């Protein structure tokens, strides 16, 4: 079992799931890094790292690839591009990835959270998603979602998810930290 003080959370600091991951990190003594960029307004300011234009460019990817991986199109591709670039830095920095949202029938996850999930799949990272409708955790194993009860097992991890966090989703995040760092 890792000591919480040896672990670092990477997130975007937005309200909902990311704010809850940050609040739990603070409670347990986990280091917290929240990425932002000009024009982005995070809810959490702990460990704020502002990505400049050069850094954002390193996270750039063709919106055609994003649309293909996510099985959807975006009406305002330029606005979403910065979000996708920031998410790249989150997933590139943290090894294990945890997300809260909704797993869709095509195995993607709804919303911007889905891009973090797709990058985790592409980078072959340990990946777990709490599905708020089914009220359970799933991990990506052998190209399929399987029910699981994950723990934080690596020194760096990503915590991301929906801004529409349910009570079950918040409890799932709190329970994840409890399982991982029991005092």
Backbone as a chain_set.jsonl record, in Angstrom:
{"seq": "XXXXXXXXXXXXXXXXXXXXXXXXXXXXXXXXXXXXXXXXXXXXXXXXXXXXXXXXXXXXXXXXXXXXXXXXXXXXXXXXXXXXXXXXXXXXXXXXXXXXXXXXXXXXXXXXXXXXXXXXXXXXXXXXXXXXXXXXXXXXXXXXXXXXXXXXXXXXXXXXXXXXXXXXXXXXXXXXXXXXXXX", "coords": {"N": [[0.84, -1.173, 0.0], [0.586, 2.174, -0.895], [1.922, 5.184, 0.534], [-0.037, 8.013, 1.167], [1.207, 10.502, 1.054], [3.221, 10.135, -0.756], [2.108, 10.172, -3.217], [0.729, 11.579, -6.239], [-1.827, 13.556, -7.565], [-3.202, 14.328, -10.711], [-5.117, 16.685, -12.4], [-7.866, 18.665, -13.728], [-9.111, 20.478, -12.199], [-11.768, 21.345, -12.319], [-15.254, 21.977, -11.39], [-17.39, 19.552, -9.74], [-16.62, 16.184, -10.355], [-13.775, 16.476, -10.599], [-13.194, 18.465, -8.711], [-13.983, 17.1, -6.423], [-12.169, 14.93, -6.414], [-9.89, 16.464, -5.924], [-10.525, 17.575, -3.382], [-10.567, 15.262, -1.826], [-7.92, 14.459, -2.173], [-6.615, 16.538, -0.841], [-7.618, 16.124, 1.76], [-6.463, 13.623, 2.374], [-3.755, 14.096, 2.159], [-2.501, 13.87, -0.286], [-0.471, 14.913, -2.956], [-1.33, 17.557, -5.19], [-1.962, 18.488, -8.513], [-3.257, 20.787, -10.674], [-4.118, 21.377, -13.893], [-4.33, 24.197, -16.066], [-5.238, 26.764, -18.436], [-4.938, 29.835, -20.303], [-7.966, 31.535, -20.156], [-9.398, 29.442, -19.124], [-11.255, 28.472, -16.326], [-10.662, 27.138, -13.433], [-12.152, 25.377, -10.622], [-10.799, 24.469, -8.39], [-7.835, 25.647, -6.92], [-5.516, 24.657, -5.921], [-2.174, 23.682, -6.308], [-1.94, 24.732, -8.895], [-1.132, 24.744, -12.32], [-0.325, 26.585, -15.012], [-0.668, 26.108, -18.373], [1.263, 27.109, -21.066], [1.162, 28.499, -24.465], [3.028, 26.967, -26.039], [3.246, 24.567, -24.572], [0.589, 23.759, -24.615], [0.331, 23.242, -27.332], [1.868, 20.936, -27.564], [0.094, 19.047, -26.676], [-1.669, 18.844, -28.718], [-3.921, 17.419, -31.041], [-5.257, 15.914, -33.953], [-8.547, 16.909, -34.659], [-10.085, 15.271, -36.123], [-9.183, 12.726, -35.467], [-9.902, 12.706, -32.767], [-12.708, 12.857, -33.024], [-13.172, 10.433, -34.349], [-12.244, 8.505, -32.454], [-13.956, 9.053, -30.349], [-16.383, 8.621, -31.422], [-18.144, 10.639, -32.269], [-19.136, 13.956, -33.306], [-17.983, 17.363, -33.179], [-19.384, 20.491, -32.843], [-18.165, 22.925, -32.367], [-15.196, 22.827, -32.843], [-12.766, 24.178, -32.395], [-13.059, 25.398, -29.889], [-13.284, 23.2, -28.179], [-10.85, 22.028, -28.59], [-8.754, 23.132, -26.957], [-9.478, 22.166, -24.472], [-9.146, 19.426, -24.915], [-6.397, 19.41, -25.367], [-5.432, 20.15, -22.837], [-6.364, 17.993, -21.33], [-4.766, 16.006, -22.422], [-2.29, 16.616, -21.192], [-2.892, 16.038, -18.531], [-3.378, 13.221, -18.591], [-0.993, 12.362, -19.667], [0.728, 12.958, -17.624], [-0.117, 11.638, -15.283], [-0.144, 8.246, -14.231], [-2.001, 6.07, -13.576], [-5.491, 6.07, -14.279], [-8.499, 7.514, -13.247], [-11.939, 7.966, -13.585], [-15.148, 9.583, -13.438], [-18.379, 9.161, -14.523], [-20.365, 8.36, -17.292], [-20.539, 5.311, -18.878], [-20.913, 4.588, -22.209], [-22.875, 2.776, -24.68], [-21.142, 2.223, -26.784], [-18.72, 1.808, -25.628], [-17.298, 4.126, -25.077], [-16.878, 7.039, -22.999], [-19.146, 9.418, -21.789], [-19.05, 12.877, -22.788], [-16.396, 15.358, -22.231], [-14.821, 13.998, -20.458], [-14.628, 11.561, -21.614], [-12.529, 11.798, -23.438], [-10.219, 11.751, -21.861], [-10.431, 9.15, -20.979], [-10.232, 7.754, -23.423], [-7.605, 8.463, -24.166], [-6.214, 7.233, -22.06], [-6.719, 4.574, -22.715], [-5.404, 4.48, -25.217], [-2.771, 4.989, -24.396], [-2.326, 2.789, -22.946], [-2.854, 2.645, -20.145], [-3.527, 1.882, -16.678], [-6.937, 1.87, -16.064], [-9.933, 3.085, -14.717], [-13.435, 3.526, -14.395], [-16.089, 5.084, -12.778], [-19.364, 4.409, -13.165], [-22.07, 6.411, -13.104], [-24.803, 5.865, -13.485], [-25.043, 3.082, -13.248], [-23.906, 2.778, -10.831], [-21.421, 1.694, -10.072], [-17.947, 0.691, -10.191], [-15.906, 0.244, -13.073], [-13.286, -1.388, -14.801], [-10.933, -1.133, -17.484], [-10.136, -3.837, -19.191], [-8.454, -6.07, -21.256], [-9.628, -4.962, -23.583], [-12.3, -4.482, -22.86], [-14.977, -3.458, -20.655], [-14.956, -4.282, -17.28], [-16.488, -5.152, -14.215], [-15.191, -3.79, -11.209], [-13.275, -3.087, -8.226], [-11.451, -0.648, -7.759], [-8.159, 0.431, -6.616], [-5.862, 3.011, -5.711], [-2.844, 2.542, -7.064], [-0.471, 3.447, -8.009], [2.177, 5.9, -8.101], [1.502, 8.218, -9.403], [-1.52, 9.615, -10.547], [-4.546, 10.186, -12.417], [-7.4, 12.118, -11.84], [-10.561, 12.585, -12.884], [-13.63, 13.697, -14.479], [-17.22, 14.003, -14.724], [-18.921, 17.164, -14.491], [-21.364, 17.093, -13.402], [-21.692, 15.708, -10.868], [-22.935, 13.049, -9.001], [-24.369, 12.112, -5.784], [-23.701, 9.446, -5.341], [-21.483, 9.235, -7.042], [-19.678, 11.016, -5.794], [-19.371, 9.702, -3.352], [-18.184, 7.361, -4.303], [-15.675, 8.298, -5.098], [-14.633, 9.197, -2.631], [-14.615, 6.73, -1.276], [-12.758, 5.358, -2.85], [-10.331, 6.659, -2.188], [-10.299, 6.039, 0.538], [-10.096, 3.189, 0.496], [-7.61, 3.006, -0.672], [-5.784, 4.382, 0.957], [-6.037, 3.739, 3.71], [-5.932, 4.699, 7.052]], "CA": [[0.0, 0.0, 0.0], [1.334, 3.425, -0.989], [1.627, 6.249, 1.477], [-0.696, 9.106, 0.448], [2.135, 11.621, 0.855], [4.111, 9.799, -1.878], [1.27, 10.065, -4.409], [0.367, 12.861, -6.832], [-3.023, 13.618, -8.392], [-3.228, 15.282, -11.819], [-6.503, 16.95, -12.73], [-8.136, 19.953, -14.358], [-9.622, 21.353, -11.167], [-13.123, 21.849, -12.551], [-16.26, 21.564, -10.424], [-17.883, 18.19, -9.901], [-15.712, 15.081, -10.035], [-12.389, 16.911, -10.41], [-13.136, 19.156, -7.417], [-14.063, 16.076, -5.374], [-10.859, 14.274, -6.363], [-8.988, 17.404, -5.258], [-10.877, 17.671, -1.958], [-10.11, 14.024, -1.188], [-6.452, 14.519, -2.156], [-6.251, 17.444, 0.248], [-7.961, 15.442, 3.02], [-5.562, 12.501, 2.62], [-2.354, 14.499, 2.059], [-1.983, 13.55, -1.62], [-0.082, 16.107, -3.709], [-2.339, 17.858, -6.202], [-1.606, 19.364, -9.626], [-4.403, 21.1, -11.523], [-3.714, 22.084, -15.108], [-5.219, 25.207, -16.604], [-4.701, 27.543, -19.544], [-5.6, 31.134, -20.398], [-9.372, 31.431, -20.524], [-9.981, 28.309, -18.396], [-11.471, 28.875, -14.939], [-10.848, 25.97, -12.565], [-12.76, 25.552, -9.309], [-9.722, 24.255, -7.417], [-6.628, 26.407, -7.231], [-4.358, 23.983, -5.321], [-1.211, 23.125, -7.249], [-2.305, 25.185, -10.238], [-0.081, 24.856, -13.33], [-0.879, 27.186, -16.231], [0.01, 25.652, -19.585], [1.435, 28.151, -22.069], [0.848, 28.092, -25.847], [3.918, 25.887, -26.491], [2.849, 23.339, -23.88], [-0.719, 23.359, -25.156], [0.576, 22.7, -28.668], [2.365, 19.556, -27.408], [-1.053, 18.179, -26.454], [-2.595, 18.975, -29.834], [-4.197, 16.221, -31.837], [-6.256, 16.164, -34.984], [-9.926, 16.747, -34.205], [-10.609, 14.118, -36.867], [-8.859, 11.552, -34.654], [-10.754, 12.797, -31.584], [-14.075, 12.489, -33.435], [-13.189, 9.007, -34.668], [-12.114, 7.737, -31.215], [-15.093, 9.316, -29.476], [-17.601, 8.264, -32.158], [-19.045, 11.789, -32.298], [-18.561, 15.163, -33.921], [-18.05, 18.544, -32.341], [-19.787, 21.647, -33.652], [-17.191, 23.994, -32.165], [-13.956, 22.069, -32.654], [-11.684, 25.016, -31.861], [-13.281, 25.611, -28.453], [-13.024, 21.947, -27.47], [-9.44, 21.665, -28.804], [-7.953, 23.483, -25.787], [-9.826, 21.209, -23.412], [-8.498, 18.161, -25.281], [-4.956, 19.6, -25.156], [-5.189, 20.111, -21.393], [-6.584, 16.611, -20.896], [-3.554, 15.27, -22.791], [-1.273, 16.829, -20.155], [-3.315, 15.306, -17.334], [-3.171, 11.783, -18.777], [0.429, 12.148, -19.909], [1.451, 13.15, -16.363], [-0.523, 10.642, -14.304], [-0.112, 6.92, -14.833], [-3.297, 5.406, -13.42], [-6.555, 7.024, -14.606], [-9.816, 7.301, -12.651], [-12.928, 8.916, -14.095], [-16.522, 9.388, -12.996], [-19.291, 9.618, -15.572], [-21.288, 7.376, -17.842], [-20.012, 4.492, -19.967], [-21.939, 4.465, -23.238], [-22.964, 1.45, -25.302], [-20.011, 2.011, -27.698], [-17.549, 1.695, -24.745], [-16.707, 5.424, -24.761], [-17.482, 7.694, -21.836], [-19.827, 10.648, -22.182], [-18.463, 14.194, -22.57], [-14.945, 15.563, -22.289], [-14.226, 12.919, -19.669], [-14.369, 10.467, -22.545], [-11.217, 11.933, -24.088], [-9.232, 11.247, -20.903], [-10.575, 7.693, -21.0], [-9.67, 7.26, -24.684], [-6.141, 8.59, -24.089], [-5.732, 6.177, -21.175], [-6.729, 3.338, -23.51], [-4.333, 4.58, -26.217], [-1.474, 4.941, -23.711], [-2.29, 1.516, -22.216], [-2.756, 2.97, -18.725], [-4.574, 1.308, -15.832], [-8.074, 2.763, -16.236], [-11.185, 2.717, -14.046], [-14.505, 4.514, -14.511], [-17.295, 4.877, -11.988], [-20.542, 4.727, -13.966], [-23.041, 6.954, -12.152], [-26.106, 5.215, -13.639], [-24.976, 1.706, -12.738], [-23.405, 2.905, -9.458], [-20.317, 0.767, -9.821], [-16.687, 0.916, -10.895], [-15.497, -0.665, -14.135], [-11.917, -1.213, -15.275], [-10.718, -1.52, -18.866], [-9.262, -5.016, -19.223], [-8.573, -6.852, -22.488], [-10.534, -4.256, -24.495], [-13.692, -4.532, -22.41], [-15.234, -2.966, -19.302], [-15.292, -5.319, -16.315], [-16.715, -4.614, -12.872], [-13.989, -3.851, -10.381], [-13.22, -2.213, -7.071], [-10.061, -0.23, -7.917], [-7.409, 1.195, -5.615], [-4.755, 3.801, -6.261], [-1.695, 1.653, -6.925], [0.706, 4.065, -8.621], [2.543, 7.178, -7.475], [0.828, 9.312, -10.1], [-2.799, 9.219, -11.106], [-5.442, 11.218, -12.924], [-8.768, 12.106, -11.334], [-11.353, 13.443, -13.763], [-15.002, 13.244, -14.613], [-18.324, 14.897, -15.009], [-19.24, 18.278, -13.581], [-22.657, 16.728, -12.817], [-21.367, 14.625, -9.945], [-24.027, 12.612, -8.126], [-23.937, 11.702, -4.441], [-23.033, 8.146, -5.498], [-20.171, 9.493, -7.624], [-18.833, 11.605, -4.747], [-19.082, 8.62, -2.4], [-17.243, 6.442, -4.957], [-14.339, 8.919, -5.032], [-14.201, 9.133, -1.223], [-14.321, 5.322, -0.97], [-11.507, 5.019, -3.545], [-9.223, 7.136, -1.336], [-10.323, 5.25, 1.786], [-9.543, 1.856, 0.187], [-6.212, 3.136, -1.088], [-4.898, 4.997, 1.97], [-6.544, 3.548, 5.083], [-4.989, 5.173, 8.092]], "C": [[0.893, 1.246, 0.0], [0.971, 4.36, 0.154], [1.043, 7.418, 0.685], [0.271, 10.254, 0.155], [3.131, 11.371, -0.282], [3.387, 9.805, -3.218], [0.893, 11.458, -4.903], [-0.822, 12.694, -7.768], [-2.839, 14.672, -9.473], [-4.671, 15.436, -12.265], [-6.625, 18.293, -13.44], [-8.787, 20.941, -13.402], [-11.011, 21.922, -11.381], [-14.073, 21.354, -11.468], [-16.735, 20.149, -10.701], [-16.836, 17.174, -9.498], [-14.289, 15.555, -9.773], [-12.223, 17.648, -9.084], [-13.191, 18.149, -6.267], [-12.768, 15.28, -5.276], [-9.862, 15.168, -5.626], [-9.256, 17.519, -3.769], [-10.406, 16.424, -1.204], [-8.577, 13.984, -1.118], [-5.984, 15.395, -0.998], [-6.491, 16.783, 1.608], [-6.925, 14.378, 3.381], [-4.086, 12.865, 2.533], [-1.688, 14.078, 0.76], [-1.623, 14.862, -2.311], [-1.058, 16.307, -4.86], [-1.773, 18.832, -7.236], [-2.852, 19.542, -10.479], [-3.931, 21.924, -12.702], [-4.782, 23.089, -15.521], [-4.537, 25.879, -17.78], [-5.45, 28.867, -19.576], [-7.028, 30.96, -20.89], [-10.112, 30.299, -19.833], [-10.11, 28.721, -16.932], [-11.72, 27.649, -14.069], [-11.531, 26.354, -11.254], [-11.697, 25.437, -8.228], [-8.467, 24.966, -7.871], [-5.371, 25.759, -6.639], [-3.455, 23.442, -6.427], [-1.475, 23.52, -8.689], [-1.075, 25.339, -11.133], [-0.736, 25.386, -14.604], [-0.035, 26.765, -17.423], [0.066, 26.804, -20.584], [1.142, 27.62, -23.459], [1.719, 26.944, -26.356], [3.532, 24.546, -25.87], [1.501, 22.838, -24.414], [-0.55, 22.702, -26.522], [1.073, 21.253, -28.594], [1.223, 18.572, -27.185], [-2.043, 18.191, -27.599], [-2.727, 17.654, -30.591], [-5.274, 16.59, -32.852], [-7.655, 15.944, -34.43], [-10.604, 15.606, -34.954], [-10.37, 12.83, -36.073], [-9.741, 11.534, -33.407], [-12.166, 12.333, -31.932], [-14.196, 10.995, -33.712], [-13.151, 8.164, -33.388], [-13.357, 7.861, -30.34], [-16.423, 8.934, -30.127], [-18.625, 9.394, -32.135], [-18.359, 12.946, -32.991], [-18.786, 16.338, -32.986], [-18.34, 19.748, -33.212], [-18.791, 22.789, -33.522], [-15.841, 23.361, -31.833], [-12.849, 22.914, -32.04], [-11.842, 25.248, -30.364], [-12.929, 24.359, -27.663], [-11.545, 21.545, -27.575], [-8.586, 21.967, -27.573], [-8.226, 22.534, -24.624], [-9.119, 19.881, -23.68], [-6.978, 18.249, -25.067], [-4.61, 19.521, -23.673], [-5.341, 18.689, -20.861], [-5.374, 15.742, -21.259], [-2.499, 15.405, -21.696], [-1.627, 16.094, -18.863], [-2.947, 13.827, -17.477], [-1.706, 11.463, -19.034], [1.238, 12.228, -18.614], [1.125, 12.089, -15.32], [-0.585, 9.268, -14.949], [-1.479, 6.245, -14.767], [-4.394, 6.449, -13.63], [-7.88, 6.574, -13.985], [-10.751, 8.37, -13.179], [-14.299, 8.563, -13.531], [-17.429, 9.951, -14.073], [-20.234, 8.514, -15.988], [-20.63, 6.641, -18.994], [-21.165, 4.269, -20.943], [-21.87, 3.095, -23.911], [-21.811, 1.176, -26.271], [-18.674, 1.965, -26.955], [-16.788, 2.999, -24.557], [-17.415, 5.964, -23.527], [-17.99, 9.055, -22.277], [-18.99, 11.897, -21.873], [-16.955, 14.247, -22.703], [-14.19, 14.519, -21.497], [-13.835, 11.763, -20.581], [-13.018, 10.564, -23.228], [-10.119, 11.458, -23.151], [-9.248, 9.72, -20.906], [-9.958, 7.119, -22.28], [-8.145, 7.37, -24.699], [-5.557, 7.512, -23.183], [-5.697, 4.835, -21.908], [-5.572, 3.349, -24.509], [-2.948, 4.418, -25.594], [-1.306, 3.665, -22.887], [-2.076, 1.731, -20.715], [-3.814, 2.196, -17.941], [-5.736, 2.311, -15.758], [-9.302, 2.224, -15.526], [-12.165, 3.87, -14.159], [-15.636, 4.121, -13.578], [-18.466, 5.338, -12.831], [-21.654, 5.147, -13.003], [-24.435, 6.336, -12.289], [-26.11, 3.822, -13.015], [-24.43, 1.643, -11.312], [-22.329, 1.892, -9.124], [-19.099, 1.176, -10.637], [-16.496, -0.165, -11.955], [-14.053, -0.358, -14.492], [-11.806, -1.744, -16.694], [-9.687, -2.634, -18.891], [-9.517, -5.782, -20.51], [-9.648, -6.292, -23.421], [-12.013, -4.388, -24.153], [-13.793, -3.962, -20.994], [-15.633, -4.137, -18.42], [-15.49, -4.667, -14.947], [-15.472, -4.801, -12.03], [-14.184, -2.985, -9.147], [-11.773, -1.713, -7.004], [-9.479, 0.421, -6.662], [-6.322, 1.974, -6.344], [-3.488, 3.006, -5.98], [-0.403, 2.247, -7.458], [0.954, 5.437, -8.009], [1.945, 8.39, -8.178], [-0.476, 8.785, -10.67], [-3.586, 10.442, -11.538], [-6.8, 11.016, -12.264], [-9.58, 13.09, -12.152], [-12.786, 12.947, -13.807], [-15.988, 14.373, -14.807], [-18.429, 16.05, -14.005], [-20.551, 18.002, -12.864], [-22.483, 15.521, -11.893], [-22.558, 14.322, -9.039], [-23.467, 12.303, -6.732], [-23.212, 10.364, -4.502], [-21.63, 8.322, -6.069], [-19.207, 10.065, -6.595], [-18.435, 10.547, -3.726], [-18.066, 7.645, -2.998], [-15.814, 6.988, -4.906], [-13.805, 8.837, -3.608], [-13.814, 7.708, -0.844], [-13.026, 4.86, -1.643], [-10.305, 5.445, -2.702], [-9.15, 6.329, -0.043], [-9.707, 3.869, 1.565], [-8.036, 1.925, -0.047], [-5.275, 3.57, 0.027], [-5.41, 4.841, 3.394], [-5.484, 3.944, 6.089], [-4.713, 4.117, 9.119]], "O": [[1.829, 1.354, 0.792], [-0.146, 4.329, 0.672], [1.578, 7.776, -0.365], [0.161, 10.906, -0.884], [3.81, 12.299, -0.722], [3.982, 9.48, -4.246], [0.752, 12.394, -4.116], [-0.836, 11.823, -8.638], [-2.377, 15.778, -9.196], [-5.37, 14.446, -12.483], [-5.63, 18.964, -13.715], [-8.992, 22.105, -13.748], [-11.402, 22.874, -10.707], [-13.75, 20.431, -10.72], [-16.503, 19.612, -11.784], [-16.233, 17.282, -8.431], [-13.653, 15.092, -8.827], [-11.212, 17.472, -8.405], [-12.519, 18.328, -5.251], [-12.311, 14.983, -4.173], [-9.083, 14.689, -4.802], [-8.318, 17.559, -2.973], [-9.907, 16.52, -0.083], [-8.009, 13.531, -0.125], [-5.064, 15.029, -0.265], [-5.65, 16.88, 2.503], [-6.551, 14.24, 4.546], [-3.236, 12.019, 2.811], [-0.466, 13.942, 0.697], [-2.393, 15.821, -2.256], [-1.553, 15.339, -5.436], [-1.186, 19.858, -6.89], [-3.435, 18.566, -10.951], [-3.41, 23.027, -12.538], [-5.979, 22.857, -15.345], [-3.379, 25.588, -18.082], [-6.494, 29.001, -18.937], [-7.27, 30.319, -21.912], [-11.334, 30.205, -19.944], [-9.166, 29.265, -16.36], [-12.85, 27.172, -13.972], [-11.49, 27.511, -10.834], [-11.688, 26.209, -7.269], [-8.081, 24.904, -9.038], [-4.269, 26.269, -6.842], [-3.932, 22.815, -7.372], [-1.256, 22.726, -9.604], [-0.098, 25.985, -10.752], [-1.589, 24.727, -15.198], [1.166, 27.033, -17.475], [-0.959, 27.402, -20.908], [0.898, 26.425, -23.628], [1.219, 26.042, -27.029], [3.496, 23.522, -26.552], [1.311, 21.642, -24.631], [-1.218, 21.715, -26.827], [0.743, 20.437, -29.454], [1.367, 17.384, -27.474], [-3.131, 17.624, -27.489], [-1.77, 16.897, -30.746], [-6.095, 17.477, -32.615], [-7.927, 14.918, -33.806], [-11.586, 15.041, -34.473], [-11.235, 11.956, -36.012], [-10.268, 10.488, -33.028], [-12.749, 11.515, -31.221], [-15.193, 10.367, -33.356], [-13.928, 7.22, -33.244], [-13.762, 6.907, -29.677], [-17.462, 8.924, -29.469], [-19.824, 9.15, -31.998], [-17.152, 12.917, -33.233], [-19.66, 16.31, -32.12], [-17.642, 20.003, -34.194], [-18.594, 23.545, -34.472], [-15.407, 23.363, -30.681], [-12.067, 22.406, -31.236], [-10.846, 25.289, -29.642], [-12.336, 24.452, -26.588], [-11.049, 20.798, -26.731], [-7.769, 21.133, -27.18], [-7.315, 22.153, -23.889], [-8.556, 19.282, -22.763], [-6.35, 17.28, -24.639], [-3.616, 18.902, -23.294], [-4.543, 18.237, -20.041], [-4.998, 14.849, -20.499], [-1.879, 14.413, -21.312], [-0.739, 15.584, -18.18], [-2.294, 13.252, -16.607], [-1.232, 10.393, -18.653], [2.312, 11.635, -18.516], [2.0, 11.685, -14.554], [-1.031, 9.137, -16.089], [-2.047, 5.888, -15.8], [-4.244, 7.593, -13.202], [-8.322, 5.438, -14.16], [-10.397, 9.548, -13.216], [-14.576, 7.412, -13.193], [-17.264, 11.097, -14.489], [-20.822, 7.824, -15.156], [-20.21, 7.258, -19.973], [-22.246, 3.821, -20.559], [-20.908, 2.35, -23.721], [-21.523, 0.014, -26.557], [-17.616, 2.07, -27.575], [-15.725, 2.993, -23.935], [-18.419, 5.413, -23.075], [-17.334, 9.755, -23.047], [-18.315, 11.971, -20.846], [-16.32, 13.322, -23.21], [-13.049, 14.19, -21.821], [-12.839, 11.078, -20.347], [-12.417, 9.545, -23.566], [-9.17, 10.817, -23.603], [-8.198, 9.08, -20.843], [-9.245, 6.117, -22.23], [-7.465, 6.469, -25.19], [-4.517, 6.936, -23.5], [-4.76, 4.054, -21.741], [-4.846, 2.363, -24.641], [-2.062, 3.794, -26.178], [-0.291, 3.474, -22.218], [-1.23, 1.085, -20.098], [-4.878, 1.886, -18.476], [-5.525, 3.476, -15.421], [-9.675, 1.064, -15.7], [-11.791, 5.036, -14.036], [-16.088, 2.976, -13.579], [-18.562, 6.515, -13.178], [-22.121, 4.347, -12.191], [-25.178, 6.287, -11.309], [-27.063, 3.436, -12.338], [-24.48, 0.598, -10.663], [-22.319, 1.307, -8.041], [-19.201, 1.899, -11.628], [-16.868, -1.323, -11.764], [-13.642, 0.802, -14.487], [-12.5, -2.691, -17.066], [-8.504, -2.402, -18.643], [-10.662, -6.108, -20.825], [-10.464, -7.032, -23.972], [-12.869, -4.403, -25.038], [-12.825, -3.982, -20.233], [-16.536, -4.899, -18.763], [-14.759, -3.751, -14.57], [-14.788, -5.82, -12.116], [-15.156, -2.237, -9.051], [-10.956, -2.282, -6.281], [-10.201, 0.89, -5.782], [-5.925, 1.625, -7.456], [-3.1, 2.815, -4.828], [0.651, 1.616, -7.37], [0.041, 6.056, -7.464], [1.89, 9.476, -7.6], [-0.544, 7.676, -11.201], [-3.335, 11.563, -11.097], [-7.286, 9.892, -12.143], [-9.322, 14.293, -12.12], [-13.113, 11.905, -13.24], [-15.624, 15.529, -15.024], [-18.071, 15.915, -12.835], [-20.827, 18.607, -11.828], [-23.06, 14.458, -12.119], [-23.115, 15.214, -8.398], [-22.254, 12.242, -6.534], [-22.222, 10.162, -3.8], [-20.693, 7.647, -5.642], [-18.05, 9.65, -6.528], [-17.285, 10.506, -3.286], [-17.186, 7.155, -2.29], [-14.862, 6.236, -4.697], [-12.655, 8.452, -3.397], [-12.806, 7.495, -0.171], [-12.281, 4.063, -1.073], [-9.366, 4.669, -2.525], [-8.062, 5.978, 0.415], [-8.881, 3.426, 2.364], [-7.29, 1.021, 0.332], [-4.108, 3.178, 0.05], [-5.227, 5.745, 4.209], [-4.314, 3.575, 5.985], [-3.948, 4.35, 10.054]]}, "num_chains": 1, "name": "protein.A"}
